[in-house]
Amino acid sequence: MFVPSSQHSIEHYEESCRQKAKECEPHIMVLMDKVVKIAGMHYVTGWSCQNCADTNGYVDVRTGKHYPYGTSSFHADIKISNTKC
């Protein structure tokens, strides 16, 4: 996703994730990185500039529940249904 540098913030990232989640059906779990600090920029020739961030696991966009790295706790929260995606 390309946004102006004025919108490179944790708040704008989280809001863009919430907007993207609205495009998904409600039974689909949408996770985002739990960004705790934007750590700078990363440049690679031929690619657009990328933000570097310190993260601490994942967050369910809809519920706000935090899933730390090193656990598979979100697997227990995924409901398996008989419907095909």
N, CA, C and O of each residue as an XYZ file, in Angstrom:
340
protein
N       0.841     -1.156      0.000
C       0.000      0.000      0.000
C       0.902      1.240      0.000
O       1.860      1.320      0.769
N       0.592      2.178     -0.849
C       1.383      3.390     -0.943
C       0.614      4.554     -0.329
O      -0.517      4.834     -0.724
N       1.221      5.219      0.623
C       0.618      6.378      1.267
C       1.669      7.467      1.380
O       2.865      7.176      1.393
N       1.233      8.733      1.462
C       2.200      9.821      1.627
C       2.970      9.681      2.940
O       2.457      9.116      3.906
N       4.176     10.185      2.972
C       5.009     10.055      4.172
C       4.365     10.699      5.392
O       4.667     10.310      6.520
N       3.482     11.676      5.190
C       2.806     12.308      6.321
C       1.877     11.337      7.039
O       1.457     11.596      8.167
N       1.554     10.219      6.390
C       0.666      9.239      6.991
C       1.410      7.989      7.462
O       0.781      6.971      7.752
N       2.727      8.053      7.539
C       3.510      6.920      8.025
C       3.540      6.960      9.547
O       4.504      7.423     10.155
N       2.466      6.467     10.144
C       2.359      6.430     11.597
C       1.657      5.142     11.991
O       1.009      4.493     11.169
N       1.791      4.790     13.234
C       1.129      3.596     13.740
C      -0.383      3.758     13.622
O      -1.081      2.818     13.243
N      -0.883      4.929     13.939
C      -2.322      5.173     13.887
C      -2.874      5.003     12.474
O      -3.925      4.390     12.292
N      -2.175      5.542     11.474
C      -2.630      5.397     10.090
C      -2.537      3.943      9.629
O      -3.401      3.472      8.890
N      -1.505      3.235     10.057
C      -1.375      1.822      9.716
C      -2.559      1.036     10.270
O      -3.181      0.253      9.552
N      -2.868      1.247     11.553
C      -3.968      0.519     12.182
C      -5.302      0.852     11.523
O      -6.130     -0.036     11.315
N      -5.517      2.121     11.194
C      -6.763      2.512     10.531
C      -6.867      1.885      9.142
O      -7.950      1.458      8.741
N      -5.768      1.824      8.410
C      -5.817      1.201      7.080
C      -6.124     -0.292      7.202
O      -6.808     -0.850      6.343
N      -5.632     -0.944      8.251
C      -5.947     -2.359      8.483
C      -7.427     -2.534      8.807
O      -8.054     -3.485      8.342
N      -7.990     -1.620      9.603
C      -9.420     -1.700      9.917
C     -10.262     -1.527      8.657
O     -11.273     -2.207      8.481
N      -9.841     -0.618      7.783
C     -10.580     -0.405      6.530
C     -10.503     -1.643      5.638
O     -11.503     -2.043      5.042
N      -9.317     -2.250      5.544
C      -9.155     -3.469      4.739
C      -9.995     -4.609      5.305
O     -10.544     -5.410      4.548
N     -10.099     -4.687      6.631
C     -10.884     -5.752      7.261
C     -12.356     -5.647      6.895
O     -13.055     -6.659      6.841
N     -12.832     -4.435      6.644
C     -14.225     -4.251      6.250
C     -14.520     -4.897      4.903
O     -15.673     -5.198      4.595
N     -13.480     -5.111      4.098
C     -13.647     -5.734      2.792
C     -13.739     -7.259      2.898
O     -14.097     -7.933      1.932
N     -13.417     -7.791      4.066
C     -13.451     -9.243      4.290
C     -14.763     -9.622      4.965
O     -15.355     -8.834      5.702
N     -15.193    -10.830      4.699
C     -16.411    -11.308      5.336
C     -16.179    -11.453      6.841
O     -15.059    -11.719      7.275
N     -17.241    -11.277      7.635
C     -17.083    -11.256      9.102
C     -16.539    -12.541      9.716
O     -15.986    -12.490     10.814
N     -16.670    -13.674      9.066
C     -16.181    -14.924      9.654
C     -14.679    -15.122      9.435
O     -14.111    -16.109      9.903
N     -14.040    -14.197      8.731
C     -12.612    -14.302      8.454
C     -11.836    -13.487      9.492
O     -12.093    -12.298      9.677
N     -10.880    -14.145     10.169
C     -10.039    -13.441     11.137
C      -8.998    -12.626     10.374
O      -8.310    -13.151      9.499
N      -8.886    -11.344     10.711
C      -7.920    -10.465     10.062
C      -6.902    -10.040     11.116
O      -7.249     -9.407     12.113
N      -5.636    -10.399     10.878
C      -4.566    -10.050     11.806
C      -3.680     -8.969     11.211
O      -3.457     -8.925     10.001
N      -3.176     -8.095     12.080
C      -2.184     -7.102     11.666
C      -1.004     -7.216     12.621
O      -1.136     -7.733     13.730
N       0.142     -6.732     12.181
C       1.299     -6.673     13.076
C       1.005     -5.704     14.209
O       0.399     -4.655     13.990
N       1.428     -6.046     15.411
C       1.327     -5.147     16.561
C       2.565     -4.260     16.522
O       3.604     -4.604     17.086
N       2.447     -3.109     15.847
C       3.576     -2.184     15.705
C       3.699     -1.360     16.978
O       2.742     -0.715     17.406
N       4.886     -1.388     17.581
C       5.113     -0.625     18.799
C       5.992      0.595     18.553
O       5.988      1.540     19.342
N       6.758      0.570     17.438
C       7.635      1.710     17.146
C       8.030      1.662     15.675
O       8.439      0.619     15.166
N       7.904      2.796     15.002
C       8.435      2.901     13.643
C       9.913      3.206     13.782
O      10.292      4.215     14.376
N      10.747      2.334     13.233
C      12.181      2.374     13.509
C      13.007      3.029     12.401
O      14.233      3.068     12.501
N      12.374      3.537     11.360
C      13.131      4.191     10.304
C      12.687      3.728      8.938
O      11.600      3.174      8.774
N      13.545      3.963      7.955
C      13.216      3.648      6.575
C      14.259      2.699      6.004
O      15.403      2.662      6.458
N      13.847      1.934      5.004
C      14.729      0.983      4.344
C      14.610      1.212      2.843
O      13.511      1.176      2.290
N      15.733      1.446      2.188
C      15.743      1.702      0.752
C      16.445      0.569      0.017
O      17.521      0.130      0.422
N      15.838      0.105     -1.051
C      16.443     -0.894     -1.917
C      16.287     -0.387     -3.348
O      15.186     -0.015     -3.754
N      17.361     -0.368     -4.105
C      17.305      0.112     -5.483
C      16.256     -0.661     -6.270
O      16.235     -1.891     -6.255
N      15.400      0.064     -6.948
C      14.357     -0.547     -7.758
C      13.048     -0.762     -7.022
O      12.056     -1.142     -7.643
N      13.016     -0.531     -5.720
C      11.803     -0.694     -4.928
C      11.473      0.608     -4.229
O      12.354      1.442     -4.017
N      10.212      0.791     -3.871
C       9.834      1.990     -3.123
C      10.356      1.871     -1.690
O      10.651      0.778     -1.205
N      10.459      3.005     -1.040
C      10.938      3.070      0.335
C       9.995      2.275      1.248
O       8.777      2.334      1.082
N      10.552      1.539      2.200
C       9.771      0.729      3.131
C      10.032      1.187      4.562
O      11.161      1.526      4.916
N       8.993      1.194      5.375
C       9.165      1.493      6.796
C       9.710      0.265      7.513
O       9.328     -0.864      7.205
N      10.586      0.487      8.451
C      11.034     -0.571      9.354
C      10.292     -0.334     10.672
O      10.119      0.811     11.091
N       9.865     -1.388     11.305
C       9.101     -1.218     12.536
C       9.458     -2.302     13.536
O       9.773     -3.436     13.174
N       9.399     -1.924     14.800
C       9.508     -2.900     15.876
C       8.096     -3.400     16.141
O       7.169     -2.611     16.321
N       7.944     -4.721     16.165
C       6.623     -5.302     16.352
C       6.633     -6.265     17.528
O       7.684     -6.739     17.959
N       5.449     -6.540     18.032
C       5.297     -7.429     19.171
C       4.098     -8.341     18.943
O       3.095     -8.236     19.649
N       4.195     -9.225     17.972
C       3.117    -10.161     17.704
C       2.091     -9.609     16.738
O       2.383     -8.758     15.898
N       0.867    -10.125     16.886
C      -0.231     -9.754     15.999
C      -1.425     -9.318     16.823
O      -1.537     -9.639     18.006
N      -2.325     -8.572     16.166
C      -3.561     -8.131     16.798
C      -4.708     -8.469     15.855
O      -4.624     -8.226     14.651
N      -5.786     -9.033     16.411
C      -7.003     -9.244     15.632
C      -7.612     -7.870     15.386
O      -7.944     -7.150     16.327
N      -7.753     -7.515     14.127
C      -8.213     -6.167     13.770
C      -9.608     -5.893     14.316
O      -9.898     -4.774     14.737
N     -10.462     -6.889     14.312
C     -11.844     -6.675     14.734
C     -12.031     -6.674     16.245
O     -12.836     -5.898     16.761
N     -11.311     -7.521     16.963
C     -11.528     -7.649     18.412
C     -10.481     -6.917     19.244
O     -10.724     -6.600     20.409
N      -9.318     -6.648     18.654
C      -8.243     -6.010     19.398
C      -7.426     -6.977     20.243
O      -6.530     -6.554     20.973
N      -7.727     -8.279     20.154
C      -6.998     -9.265     20.956
C      -5.562     -9.403     20.458
O      -5.318     -9.516     19.257
N      -4.619     -9.392     21.393
C      -3.189     -9.456     21.092
C      -2.709    -10.904     21.127
O      -3.040    -11.660     22.040
N      -1.926    -11.276     20.120
C      -1.331    -12.612     20.041
C       0.186    -12.446     19.975
O       0.712    -12.103     18.916
N       0.902    -12.678     21.074
C       2.356    -12.489     21.102
C       3.084    -13.457     20.162
O       2.587    -14.539     19.852
N       4.266    -13.040     19.723
C       5.124    -13.935     18.941
C       5.497    -15.144     19.794
O       5.514    -15.074     21.023
N       5.792    -16.243     19.122
C       6.249    -17.431     19.820
C       5.126    -18.292     20.358
O       5.370    -19.299     21.023
N       3.884    -17.893     20.069
C       2.751    -18.717     20.484
C       1.898    -18.988     19.258
O       1.999    -18.283     18.253
N       1.093    -19.968     19.339
C       0.140    -20.223     18.259
C      -1.267    -20.033     18.803
O      -2.208    -20.700     18.372
N      -1.398    -19.119     19.752
C      -2.675    -18.943     20.439
C      -3.803    -18.523     19.512
O      -4.966    -18.812     19.795
N      -3.492    -17.848     18.410
C      -4.588    -17.456     17.526
C      -5.171    -18.657     16.801
O      -6.308    -18.601     16.334
N      -4.410    -19.744     16.698
C      -4.950    -20.956     16.068
C      -6.166    -21.471     16.835
O      -7.123    -21.951     16.229
N      -6.135    -21.374     18.145
C      -7.251    -21.849     18.956
C      -8.497    -20.998     18.746
O      -9.615    -21.474     18.944
N      -8.311    -19.743     18.347
C      -9.443    -18.850     18.154
C     -10.042    -18.932     16.752
O     -11.118    -18.388     16.502
N      -9.357    -19.600     15.853
C      -9.883    -19.738     14.486
C     -10.951    -20.824     14.495
O     -10.697    -21.964     14.887
N     -12.126    -20.456     14.066
C     -13.230    -21.409     14.014
C     -13.236    -22.066     12.635
O     -13.280    -21.373     11.619
N     -13.192    -23.362     12.596
C     -13.220    -24.091     11.332
C     -14.675    -24.423     11.031
O     -15.370    -25.036     11.841
N     -15.119    -24.007      9.856
C     -16.506    -24.277      9.488
C     -16.536    -25.204      8.279
O     -15.502    -25.515      7.688
N     -17.712    -25.627      7.935
C     -17.887    -26.509      6.793
C     -17.993    -25.741      5.483
O     -18.111    -26.355      4.422
N     -17.954    -24.427      5.532
C     -18.071    -23.641      4.327
C     -16.719    -23.513      3.657
O     -15.683    -23.500      4.320
N     -16.737    -23.420      2.375
C     -15.493    -23.244      1.611
C     -15.230    -21.762      1.422
O     -16.154    -20.978      1.205
N     -13.982    -21.389      1.506
C     -13.609    -19.991      1.308
C     -13.359    -19.749     -0.169
O     -13.030    -18.630     -0.563
